[in-house]
Amino acid sequence: MNVITHNTKSELEDKLCQEIKQKLSAAIHQHGTARILVSGGSTPRDLFNKLSKVDIKWENVTIGLVDDRFVDSIDEKSNERLLKENLLVNKASKATFLCLVYDVSSKTRNLEIANNMYSHFQSRIDVTLLGMGNDGHTASLFPKDSASKKALGMDYHELLTYSTADVEPFDRISCSRFLLYKSTNLYLMIIGEDKLEVLKNAADNSLPISTFFKTPTTALKVYYSKN
């Protein structure tokens, strides 16, 4: 795990934006397309806005979510809504977006559709941007949730999972360890000393984020700023 410290959140965003731009451009050059999974929440909002303005061949980029709340896309807590308002705008409006929530009336039906759509990422993910909560969860894979524990296991080979958070909205849908391990470049963006301390002790406490410190394809690169 490589922790890269920045003086301010804005500086972090600028550096990470350029890093992601470079990785997506390299993937387009090599494969003709690029694939990226991103996390929601308030932390990456300004990064998304900056990323939406970079000059790459966005029409060749597919964007997906690491996780989402199992709510309608117009809900203020929807990660899909966050992306549509902050990333899938400006130049990045040309990108293809694959969401996780298609049918809030049926978890079974929704999972069927989402699994089919996210099979697109099974062969290759060029960039994944993770976040982390103060409890050490990442994506919607939580330390005290049985479904999350199963989806973090080495014998779980499904792309997605439903999970249960301890704050509302409780119902979540998340990429599994199996899918996220397909990532060629894996980043974590964290702000604040409290989260850095959680990260440093994550392995000793068997927290979900520690599952991604090193994968078969890459080592986690952490972009950190104190504030």
Steps between C-alpha positions, in 0.01 A plus 500: 500500500641834390373810685554821305450805725381836367481838670136568415198318365510718189861404432410133549212533254722662238766229527252212505308650209814504289591147608159366401511693173834340416382148583179536298688647204751214512218245504333663200832497316559133581148355480295759314280542809536577871298375797477668839309431822456782752363541851234746604462712812600860561880451499555459122237752383746777412739245347218385272434855388867547412519165327193580291693782335817315397567452134490129416289290262207470738289333233730199544464490881255292702432616856345285771442523873685309771176500702171678550214537740202292391287806433353667195749700296320826581552445874744752650702212649542321167858464377361481147349846545833627637682381189243637261524841662878517546688259272276421203499866396721731295738298277426178691134515395611296196596202718286187534360454851397166653305530824423248774136578575248421226191376683445603862182293515682167467843414635500176305420668170740786569789267575436306181519818291797646688701178475438490127609863457806468724628196315650774281757557777582134561781475246663836575476799731759766426438726800310457826455782750410379849385694803511401866273562797612561857413138575743377234233400249561552131250482215193373690693220666459545874691346794195373690285389208479129414432558129800732480722245672390238248566733203849573633587131512731328254234240416239760395497528121195714435547849359262677735335466838228660707612613843360671808640822643456612860373842388213591269439415225583153629468308173809521277634336186874462453771357281659196660866436578500263201405780258710776657806276482479536120627858535830584334530824699343527844476833687366608837419862577481594868484832684581554867732362765229281653459303178874467456520346846222255415686410181828439682329256738267340246698181449539436874126553545405295191302789352360468146734761349801284591379239251609739224844603626648260248319304231627248242525782244603812694577669831265760644615860451365734767450871434478677835472852635450618858224741401 
